[in-house]
Amino acid sequence: MFRRLMDLESGERKLLAAGLFWVIAARAVMRAPGTSFCNQQRALDALSAALPHLRACTSGSAAWAVTAVARRVPGTRCLAWALAMRGLLAQAGISAVLRIGVVTPEPGVLRAHAWVECEGRSLTWGDDVEGYNVLRGPAEA
């Protein structure tokens, strides 16, 4: 793995480092006791505003970096991935919306999934978002 890391270009290694930072930040914010989901997002927004702008970052390269890191951080699930993705995109100056949806694949079973919508497409880690009913926040109702 170290050899593959060293084979990457400098910009790709920097993007992976940013991805690692955002996955860890998202996981830490999610673990903060008594913090609402809205406050978690606000904290990550403030963090992205305080960090230097990421140049030459696209939504595709951000998804690559966050996914590569998230696969290697035990316990990372779709919500942490989506929060990290939204944070990295914000740091790069790319507008994105975090979505949470639910689906009932069979009676009595409820599944939830988180993803990011950016530049007219859904970026997801894991499940396809087709069929999920997006939960709306108070401002969207």
Contacts in CASP RR format, 6 or more apart in sequence:
PFRMAT RR
TARGET T0000
AUTHOR 0000-0000-0000
METHOD contacts of the structure
MODEL  1
MFRRLMDLESGERKLLAAGLFWVIAARAVMRAPGTSFCNQQRALDALSAA
LPHLRACTSGSAAWAVTAVARRVPGTRCLAWALAMRGLLAQAGISAVLRI
GVVTPEPGVLRAHAWVECEGRSLTWGDDVEGYNVLRGPAEA
5 13 0 8 1.000
5 16 0 8 1.000
8 16 0 8 1.000
11 56 0 8 1.000
12 61 0 8 1.000
12 65 0 8 1.000
15 54 0 8 1.000
15 57 0 8 1.000
15 61 0 8 1.000
15 62 0 8 1.000
15 64 0 8 1.000
15 65 0 8 1.000
16 65 0 8 1.000
16 68 0 8 1.000
16 69 0 8 1.000
18 54 0 8 1.000
18 57 0 8 1.000
18 65 0 8 1.000
18 88 0 8 1.000
18 91 0 8 1.000
19 62 0 8 1.000
19 65 0 8 1.000
19 66 0 8 1.000
19 69 0 8 1.000
19 84 0 8 1.000
19 88 0 8 1.000
20 69 0 8 1.000
20 73 0 8 1.000
22 66 0 8 1.000
22 83 0 8 1.000
22 84 0 8 1.000
22 85 0 8 1.000
22 87 0 8 1.000
22 88 0 8 1.000
22 91 0 8 1.000
23 66 0 8 1.000
23 69 0 8 1.000
23 70 0 8 1.000
23 73 0 8 1.000
23 76 0 8 1.000
23 80 0 8 1.000
23 81 0 8 1.000
23 84 0 8 1.000
24 73 0 8 1.000
25 44 0 8 1.000
25 47 0 8 1.000
25 84 0 8 1.000
25 87 0 8 1.000
26 44 0 8 1.000
26 80 0 8 1.000
26 81 0 8 1.000
26 83 0 8 1.000
26 84 0 8 1.000
26 87 0 8 1.000
27 73 0 8 1.000
27 76 0 8 1.000
27 80 0 8 1.000
29 35 0 8 1.000
29 40 0 8 1.000
29 43 0 8 1.000
29 44 0 8 1.000
29 83 0 8 1.000
30 40 0 8 1.000
30 79 0 8 1.000
30 80 0 8 1.000
30 83 0 8 1.000
32 40 0 8 1.000
32 43 0 8 1.000
35 43 0 8 1.000
40 83 0 8 1.000
41 83 0 8 1.000
41 86 0 8 1.000
41 98 0 8 1.000
44 83 0 8 1.000
44 86 0 8 1.000
44 87 0 8 1.000
44 90 0 8 1.000
45 87 0 8 1.000
45 90 0 8 1.000
47 87 0 8 1.000
48 87 0 8 1.000
48 88 0 8 1.000
48 90 0 8 1.000
48 91 0 8 1.000
49 90 0 8 1.000
51 91 0 8 1.000
52 91 0 8 1.000
53 91 0 8 1.000
53 92 0 8 1.000
53 93 0 8 1.000
54 88 0 8 1.000
54 91 0 8 1.000
54 92 0 8 1.000
54 93 0 8 1.000
55 92 0 8 1.000
57 88 0 8 1.000
57 89 0 8 1.000
57 91 0 8 1.000
57 92 0 8 1.000
57 94 0 8 1.000
58 94 0 8 1.000
59 89 0 8 1.000
59 94 0 8 1.000
59 96 0 8 1.000
59 118 0 8 1.000
59 119 0 8 1.000
59 121 0 8 1.000
59 123 0 8 1.000
60 123 0 8 1.000
62 85 0 8 1.000
62 88 0 8 1.000
62 89 0 8 1.000
62 92 0 8 1.000
62 94 0 8 1.000
63 85 0 8 1.000
63 123 0 8 1.000
65 88 0 8 1.000
66 81 0 8 1.000
66 84 0 8 1.000
66 85 0 8 1.000
66 88 0 8 1.000
66 125 0 8 1.000
67 81 0 8 1.000
67 125 0 8 1.000
69 84 0 8 1.000
70 76 0 8 1.000
70 80 0 8 1.000
70 81 0 8 1.000
70 84 0 8 1.000
70 125 0 8 1.000
78 113 0 8 1.000
78 114 0 8 1.000
78 115 0 8 1.000
78 124 0 8 1.000
78 125 0 8 1.000
78 126 0 8 1.000
78 127 0 8 1.000
79 100 0 8 1.000
79 114 0 8 1.000
81 114 0 8 1.000
81 125 0 8 1.000
82 98 0 8 1.000
82 99 0 8 1.000
82 114 0 8 1.000
82 115 0 8 1.000
82 116 0 8 1.000
82 125 0 8 1.000
83 98 0 8 1.000
83 114 0 8 1.000
85 96 0 8 1.000
85 116 0 8 1.000
85 123 0 8 1.000
85 125 0 8 1.000
86 96 0 8 1.000
86 97 0 8 1.000
86 98 0 8 1.000
86 116 0 8 1.000
87 96 0 8 1.000
89 95 0 8 1.000
89 96 0 8 1.000
89 116 0 8 1.000
89 118 0 8 1.000
90 96 0 8 1.000
94 118 0 8 1.000
94 119 0 8 1.000
95 118 0 8 1.000
96 116 0 8 1.000
96 117 0 8 1.000
96 118 0 8 1.000
96 123 0 8 1.000
97 116 0 8 1.000
97 117 0 8 1.000
97 118 0 8 1.000
98 114 0 8 1.000
98 115 0 8 1.000
98 116 0 8 1.000
99 114 0 8 1.000
99 115 0 8 1.000
99 116 0 8 1.000
99 117 0 8 1.000
99 122 0 8 1.000
99 129 0 8 1.000
99 134 0 8 1.000
100 112 0 8 1.000
100 113 0 8 1.000
100 114 0 8 1.000
100 134 0 8 1.000
100 135 0 8 1.000
101 112 0 8 1.000
101 113 0 8 1.000
101 114 0 8 1.000
101 129 0 8 1.000
101 132 0 8 1.000
101 133 0 8 1.000
101 134 0 8 1.000
101 135 0 8 1.000
102 110 0 8 1.000
102 111 0 8 1.000
102 112 0 8 1.000
102 113 0 8 1.000
102 132 0 8 1.000
102 133 0 8 1.000
102 135 0 8 1.000
103 110 0 8 1.000
103 111 0 8 1.000
103 113 0 8 1.000
103 131 0 8 1.000
103 132 0 8 1.000
103 133 0 8 1.000
104 110 0 8 1.000
104 111 0 8 1.000
105 111 0 8 1.000
111 127 0 8 1.000
113 124 0 8 1.000
113 126 0 8 1.000
113 127 0 8 1.000
113 129 0 8 1.000
113 132 0 8 1.000
115 122 0 8 1.000
115 123 0 8 1.000
115 124 0 8 1.000
115 125 0 8 1.000
115 129 0 8 1.000
116 122 0 8 1.000
116 123 0 8 1.000
116 124 0 8 1.000
117 123 0 8 1.000
122 129 0 8 1.000
END
